[in-house]
Amino acid sequence: MKLKINNNNETKSVFFLLPLTLVPKTYFNKAKAIYAFNSHKPKLDHHVFVLFDTQEVETHELTRFEMFNTYLDCEYFGDHVLLTFEIHKDFHKDHKRFMKGKYSRFSEKAKNAIGNHFSFRIKDESGKPIDSKIFKILFPKNEDREYLEDLLGTQLDEDCEIFDSPDLDKETFNINNFYKLFQ
């Protein structure tokens, strides 16, 4: 799964919550979707739900998640399996910040976990190292806000976020939508 921060089909959970499970990013390469919530399990509010297509993932690839203490469960839905991970307790406040779209206010530990998943430095077209979009969202500078002000044609608060809050409908796994998505 190639992760792009500007792909409308990607949830923000991919970038800001999945790393807080402390499971290496490469383990999720075959994931179909990642969610912050499960509408059928509302009490699981500090969790991440990862959907895999059983046709594309081997059983041993699924069982390797069991060695992580943040792994909780898996449920099968036809040709798909939904794995449940708990966000490490050190990051529960960051989960609340995520809900409010307060990415720049994530703890340093959470920012480091995200940085371990996604590179904070990338190369532009000419090969010059630049800050990644993830980095700019977590550590916004005045110039980033000014660029956004020019783009939107409005004045922003000094401490505003430069990325919108998560869409809770997109961030929620719902079995009723499941069959519509994968038919």
C-alpha positions in Angstrom: 0.0 0.0 0.0 1.6 3.2 -1.1 0.8 5.9 1.3 0.1 9.4 0.1 -1.0 12.2 2.4 -3.1 13.9 -0.3 -5.0 10.8 -1.5 -8.7 11.3 -0.6 -9.1 7.6 -0.1 -6.5 7.4 2.7 -7.6 8.0 6.2 -5.6 10.2 8.5 -5.3 7.2 10.8 -2.7 5.8 8.5 -0.4 8.7 9.2 -1.2 9.8 12.7 -2.5 6.7 14.6 -1.1 3.6 12.9 2.5 4.5 14.0 1.2 4.7 17.6 0.7 0.9 17.6 4.5 0.6 17.6 4.3 -2.0 14.8 6.7 -1.5 11.9 5.2 0.2 8.8 6.3 -2.6 6.5 3.9 -5.0 8.2 1.0 -3.0 6.8 2.2 -2.9 3.2 -0.8 -5.1 2.1 -3.4 -3.4 4.1 -6.5 -2.2 2.2 -7.8 0.4 4.7 -7.0 1.7 8.2 -9.6 3.1 10.6 -9.6 4.9 14.0 -12.9 3.5 15.0 -15.2 0.5 14.6 -18.9 1.4 14.6 -19.7 -2.0 16.0 -17.3 -1.7 18.9 -17.7 1.9 20.1 -16.0 1.1 23.5 -12.7 0.5 21.7 -11.9 4.2 21.5 -8.1 4.1 21.6 -7.6 1.6 18.8 -6.6 1.2 15.2 -8.4 -1.2 12.9 -6.6 -2.5 9.8 -8.4 -4.3 7.0 -6.6 -6.8 4.8 -7.8 -8.8 1.8 -7.3 -12.5 2.6 -6.5 -13.2 -1.1 -3.5 -10.9 -0.9 -2.1 -11.7 2.5 -0.7 -15.0 3.8 -1.7 -16.5 7.1 1.8 -16.2 8.5 1.8 -12.5 7.6 -1.3 -12.1 9.9 0.0 -14.3 12.7 3.2 -12.3 13.0 1.1 -9.4 14.5 0.5 -11.6 17.6 4.0 -10.9 18.8 3.2 -7.2 19.4 1.5 -6.4 22.7 -0.7 -3.8 21.0 -2.3 -6.5 18.9 -5.8 -7.5 20.2 -7.9 -9.4 17.8 -8.9 -10.3 14.2 -12.3 -10.8 12.7 -13.1 -12.3 9.3 -15.6 -10.7 6.9 -15.9 -12.9 3.8 -12.6 -12.4 1.9 -11.4 -9.8 4.3 -9.9 -9.7 7.8 -10.0 -6.8 10.3 -7.2 -6.6 12.8 -7.6 -4.6 16.0 -4.6 -2.9 17.6 -4.6 -0.8 20.8 -2.8 2.4 20.7 -0.1 2.3 23.4 -1.3 4.0 26.6 1.5 6.6 26.4 -0.4 7.9 23.3 -4.0 8.1 24.5 -3.8 11.9 24.9 -2.4 12.1 21.3 -5.4 10.1 20.1 -7.6 12.9 21.6 -5.5 15.5 19.9 -5.9 13.5 16.6 -9.7 13.7 17.0 -9.6 17.5 17.3 -7.1 17.8 14.4 -4.4 19.1 16.8 -1.5 17.4 15.1 1.2 19.9 16.0 0.3 19.4 19.6 1.1 15.7 19.6 3.6 14.7 22.3 7.3 14.4 21.3 7.1 10.7 21.8 4.2 10.4 19.4 5.9 12.6 16.8 9.0 10.4 17.1 6.9 7.3 16.5 5.4 8.9 13.5 8.8 9.9 12.3 9.9 6.3 12.6 7.1 5.3 10.2 7.3 8.1 7.7 10.4 10.0 6.7 10.5 13.6 7.9 12.9 14.5 5.1 12.3 13.7 1.4 13.9 14.7 -1.9 12.3 17.1 -4.3 12.4 16.6 -8.1 15.9 17.9 -8.2 17.1 15.6 -5.4 17.3 18.3 -2.8 16.3 17.3 0.7 13.1 19.0 1.9 10.7 18.7 4.8 8.0 16.1 4.1 4.3 16.9 4.4 4.0 14.9 7.6 6.8 16.9 9.1 5.2 20.2 8.1 1.9 19.1 9.7 3.5 18.1 12.9 5.9 21.0 13.1 4.3 23.9 11.2 6.3 27.0 10.6 5.0 30.5 10.0 5.9 30.2 6.3 3.7 27.1 6.1 0.8 29.1 7.6 1.5 32.1 5.3 1.5 29.8 2.3 -1.9 28.4 3.4 -3.2 31.9 4.0 -2.3 32.9 0.4 -3.8 29.7 -0.9 -7.1 30.2 1.0 -7.1 34.0 0.7 -7.8 34.5 4.4 -6.0 35.4 7.6 -5.2 32.4 9.9 -4.5 32.4 13.7 -0.9 32.2 14.6 -1.3 28.8 16.2 -3.8 27.2 13.7 -3.2 23.8 12.3 -2.2 23.5 8.6 -4.1 20.2 8.0 -7.8 19.6 8.5 -9.4 17.5 11.2 -10.2 13.9 10.4 -13.5 13.0 8.8 -15.0 10.6 11.4 -17.2 8.9 8.8 -14.1 8.0 6.8 -12.2 7.1 9.9 -14.9 4.6 11.1 -15.1 1.0 10.0 -18.7 0.0 9.4 -19.7 -3.4 8.2 -22.7 -1.9 6.5 -20.4 0.1 4.2 -18.0 -2.8 4.0 -19.8 -4.7 1.3 -20.4 -1.6 -0.8 -16.7 -0.8 -0.7 -15.4 -4.2 -1.8 -18.0 -5.5 -4.3 
